[in-house]
Amino acid sequence: MRNIAKAAAVTASVLLAGVAVATPAQAATKAKHEGRSGCFNYSWGDGVSTTTVYYHNICNHKATINIWWKDGAVDYMKADTVKADGKGSMKHTGDLKSVSG
């Protein structure tokens, strides 16, 4: 109980100083998402200003993954061709919109 009170006091003093920080409770609310599209299993976590998508080609041949992001009013797509059983990641600003592969 003493540690909780101490953490609350530290958080309050930081907020009073005008600095915004992520507390452990806030960090714990970030969700991990998973999906599958064609030859790819993929996952991503909620980011602050960027989103990184991690993917794995589960087919026994080369395949291409297309990832779309939404950044304000702009949609942006990146593609990667991945060997069989290969893994990779892509990072971009904005939120994940869709994945095909």
Secondary structure, DSSP 8 states (H G I E B T S, - for coil): -HHHHHHHHHHHHHHHTT-----HHHHHT--EEEEEETTEEEEEE--SSEEEEEEEE-SSS-EEEEEEEEETTEEEEEEEEE-TT-EEEEEEESEEEEEE-
